[in-house]
Amino acid sequence: MSMSIEKFDPYGSVLPANPRDEAEPRTAASMVLTRVGQYVFWLLVILIVASRIAFFSSNLPFQFVDVRGTTSGIAR
């Protein structure tokens, strides 16, 4: 008698023969797509940060309204 080498998850489904820690060899196309995706991501990050620096008004904390004048007008 030989023992079965199949592995099952907690719900009874058969697990694949290739576990997660044994990665399949990467193809050239997948390496190129990974690299292009990384460049696109970092390009978007740089563009978003640069646009925030260029178009964000940095003097917003100094534009407080007079709270006393506003509340006194509401209370009347």
VENLIN-V243595 format. One record per residue. N is the residue number from 1. OMEGA is omega in whole degrees, 0 to 359 (none if undefined). Layout:
# VENLIN-V243595
n=N omega=OMEGA
n=N omega=OMEGA
This chain:
# VENLIN-V243595
n=1 omega=176
n=2 omega=182
n=3 omega=179
n=4 omega=180
n=5 omega=178
n=6 omega=178
n=7 omega=183
n=8 omega=174
n=9 omega=183
n=10 omega=182
n=11 omega=175
n=12 omega=178
n=13 omega=179
n=14 omega=178
n=15 omega=179
n=16 omega=182
n=17 omega=182
n=18 omega=180
n=19 omega=185
n=20 omega=184
n=21 omega=177
n=22 omega=184
n=23 omega=176
n=24 omega=180
n=25 omega=182
n=26 omega=178
n=27 omega=180
n=28 omega=180
n=29 omega=181
n=30 omega=177
n=31 omega=179
n=32 omega=179
n=33 omega=177
n=34 omega=181
n=35 omega=179
n=36 omega=178
n=37 omega=178
n=38 omega=179
n=39 omega=179
n=40 omega=179
n=41 omega=183
n=42 omega=175
n=43 omega=177
n=44 omega=178
n=45 omega=181
n=46 omega=179
n=47 omega=180
n=48 omega=180
n=49 omega=180
n=50 omega=179
n=51 omega=176
n=52 omega=179
n=53 omega=184
n=54 omega=189
n=55 omega=181
n=56 omega=179
n=57 omega=184
n=58 omega=182
n=59 omega=180
n=60 omega=181
n=61 omega=182
n=62 omega=181
n=63 omega=179
n=64 omega=176
n=65 omega=179
n=66 omega=185
n=67 omega=181
n=68 omega=180
n=69 omega=181
n=70 omega=182
n=71 omega=180
n=72 omega=177
n=73 omega=180
n=74 omega=184
n=75 omega=184
n=76 omega=none
